[in-house]
């Protein structure tokens, strides 16, 4: 007969209307059922795995003897409110909190939340089992890696237990059947699987809590278990796998793992996608792994996680042992092999300046990054080194509490109005408040003009033909006198105002009830606004005038080339309601020149008559909502905002070549 009812809570955000299997608490249950002295005494309730009303959660957990919460930045406030209400209604329920959001220095956290009985640090499997076994008597004196308050109000913190170095001792929640009852109870769900092949990270980036959580050493799960888990994913038709490894590709065997996933997809159809965090330094193996995943259609693009291209900044955040040359070589090789990449960059890192930031952006684009740079705001994690007040003081870091909203996430408010928040960095000693706003605003301008591809063709042409840096070209749109350019001025002012709004605690994204009722990045919001309000023609007219003015001030005169580059770009921008294809005549081989640059090749820009036929009708959409979703939203990572097929015609009758845009 079960004596102890165990509730487990791991609230995850949904992704594309799919929910994650609660892997962390699944591990706790699998470990306890394998190693408890008397497993039959524990009855595990179905875990709570997604956001839901507090009252619903309480009803589900009512009668539990012990409830364990796995917490991170996206669920901590809702988890705390559920725990508080449970304790209020059932004072004898033991409340245990773990996960990365539990601070290593936990005294203030526990005093602010006295309904939490035990806070767990680092790996949870063995610690949670020890707590379960001591649950009736509640004697925590011999358990490591925990903090708690005693009845007299004194704070106790126990040193870390040793990490589990033999990960094969941890049963798989997939293979041990932990998730079968949950899946049977929720047949409507299309599950996403979280997956570990190893634990640990040899790097110590100060903005990340991986290194502090694992003490750097990398331990591995055995290959047989991992391949059986891949088979389990295929058996259960799990479409999307999110690999939690900090550095997939760091170990020689990772290529073998990727090969097995690819072969399983080919023979069985699942999994459809595997998302990994690429390793930082192992250039050749990283290339082989990512190329394999790309060839198998398992990824939508390779992440090049540079975070900064400034050596001083990388030293400040303890990333100086990660080779920028490795990242740049990977980008060149993937470009050459037509594998799409996108680059992660973080705004406002300690040591970064406005100048170093945009010199780095200019360098990354010149090196071949034309698909997407993700400009991420810097947020503070409690157990990262950056979470230490002394570190923040050293670098003059200024933070603001900001409500967490998800890119392209729904605007629907939670029933209990419980908003998760984050601590965003909005200034440092090297990037003071005005410079942070300037950096944030120009980042959106770069995204709009280059990565949303509204002006990518003329920008590439001007960079190559006139030897102008990309930074110079982007700053034209931010620093020029725009008194006679009302559309461009409206865009610039919008980006500045949004940056100041974030600095004052506003959300990172722009809401629109009219445009799918979701949160849009500021650049995509402007792309939609220009299209819906019929301002694209004025935008291109003003952009051409402004760029000609800029070139004239520098005694550079290429009006015909610039005009044709802008005409071609405008003709290629995907818009809804198209009923006919388009043919345009140019005097230069601009399309071929542009494509060659994107592919890392060099061909001359020749004055040769060209007639281009643009297919605008094959996949056109006939309503705005579909265009918002299928073109603007789904095109985000790849910047897939141009029509896909351009035919080069040597005369009005004979077609000689067909090229596809990325």
PyMOL commands that set and color helices and strands:
alter all, ss='L'
color gray80, all
select helices_A, chain A and resi 23-35+39-41+54-61+76-89+107-112+125-133+167-169+180-185+210-214+223-235+253-268+283-295+311-316+324-336+354-366+385-387+389-394+433-451+456-466+470-479+486-503+522-532+536-553+559-572+590-598+624-633
alter helices_A, ss='H'
color red, helices_A
select strands_A, chain A and resi 4-12+19-20+42-44+48-50+66-70+94-98+118-120+146-149+155-157+191-195+198-199+219-220+240-243+273-275+302-307+341-347+373-377+398-403+421-427+510-512+518-520+582-586+610-614+645-649+655-660
alter strands_A, ss='S'
color yellow, strands_A
deselect
rebuild
show_as cartoon
